[in-house]
């Protein structure tokens, strides 16, 4: 019996929910290695400069400082973290704006009908600064995170409602968030060279106005056991939250965060790693490390935003690198899914699937110009594994 099979049997036998094999494989595999991707090689760039596998097509949904097609709303600068929120038979794509408050900031939404056509667009958050990543909640709100010193998390309401600050989630250089409905917590990353990994335990699930902020405690190794410890002062002043708990583990530039099937994954851009925290087993390890990839060169660098598909695949966007979105499969392989050409001064942000899993939205934050005003938001359709 191999390690992942043994762990799977142990945890399921302890009385937790039995999970699909693909989910458990991803949760307990070794760092991903190079292999041919599940969709085959990239084809030549299309008219929008995007290289995709055969059978996939791209479309432009919105451009910064231009009206979203079919609406009067002007799309924001520097589109960053994003998510898809179900909306009846259709859906909403939400996107942050990573610019200062005086230059826009905040977040916007685009509404789609069941056929994927745009039917509306509007602002859902204003007056905030450097809204980088974030995460959606099971109650269909969007947590928009400020990537500034003592930044805040704002809960926004894509389906209708007024955004509100959630200071109980801590004041630090926030990056991404991921909700865990099993443990009823929200995981949070911190974009500092010695940032921490946190979780917020609400007093009442579904209400983020009050609760306890905790920090991940572990040794200096890349795998092992972990515990959580309460952060005494989530306000982070005068002592930053990351320095308040002895033994809390430092991570080099926390970025994207994704939860599924008793596992939370997060990325660290400073060392090009994807970490996986096996919540049922109480352990953590690496899902990807660019220094441990073979054969050949590592396909994924500048790791940033991360999302997952219903098939258990992880999709990781690059900040720089070759402007790729790479896929890490449940059987621990890594390959390039798409590449954006001619936009070397940009980064890929906001990957998110529709509920049906047949459309992937993402943005090139600065497009072909390399400026915040050049952002482009795309949609890719095709035979995604589901």
SULMOZI-V429844 format. One line per field, one symbol per residue. ss: DSSP state (H for helix, E for strand, C for the rest). psi: psi as a letter, one per 40 degrees, with the letter a starting at -180 (. if undefined). burial: 1 if it has 24 or more other ideal C-beta (glycine too) atoms within 12 Angstrom, else 0. A space follows every 10 residues. Layout:
ss=???
psi=???
burial=???
This chain:
ss=CCHHHHHHHH HHHCCCCCCC HHHHHHHHCC CCEECCCCCC CECCCCCCCE EEECCCEEEE EEECCCECCC CCCECCCCEE EEEEEEECCE EEEEEEECCC HHHCCCEEEE EECCCCCEEE EEEEECCCCC EEEEEECCCC CEEEEECCCC CCEEEECCCC CCCEECHHHC CCCEEEEEEE CCCCEEEEEE CCCCECEEEE EEEECCEEEE EEEEEEECCC CCCEECEEEE CCCCCCCCCC HHHCCCCECC ECCEEEEEEE CCEEEEEECC CCEEEEEECC CCEEEEEEEC CCCCCCCCCC CCEEEEEECC CCCEEEEECC CCCEEEEECC CCEEEEEEEE CCCCCCCEEE EEECCCCCEE EEEECCCCCC CHHHCEEEEE ECCCCC
psi=hidddddddd dddeeihhii dddddddeii hiiiihieea iiiiiaeefh hiiheiiiih diiheiihhe iehhiiighb iiihhigbea ihhihihgii deecaaiiih hiaeeeihei iiiehieihf hcaaiiieef ihhhhhgihf iihhhigdeh ihiiigdeei hagiciihhh edefihihih gidfiihiih hidhheheei ahhiihhiae ieiaiiiiih hdgedfhehi deedhheihi igghbihhhh fehhiiihdd efihihhgdd efiiahdihe eehiiaiheh ifhbiiiiie eeihhhihgb befihihhid ffihihdihh iefeeaihif hhiideeehh iiihdeaede ideeihhihh iagih.
burial=0001001100 1000000010 0111111111 1111001110 0100010111 1110011111 1111100100 0000111111 1111111001 1111111110 0001111111 1100010111 1111110111 1111111011 1111111101 1111111100 0010111111 1111111111 0011111111 1100111111 1100000100 1111111100 0110010110 1001010001 1101100111 1111111111 1111111111 1111111111 1011111111 0010000111 1111111110 1111111111 1111111111 1111111111 1010011111 1111101111 1111111100 0111111111 010110
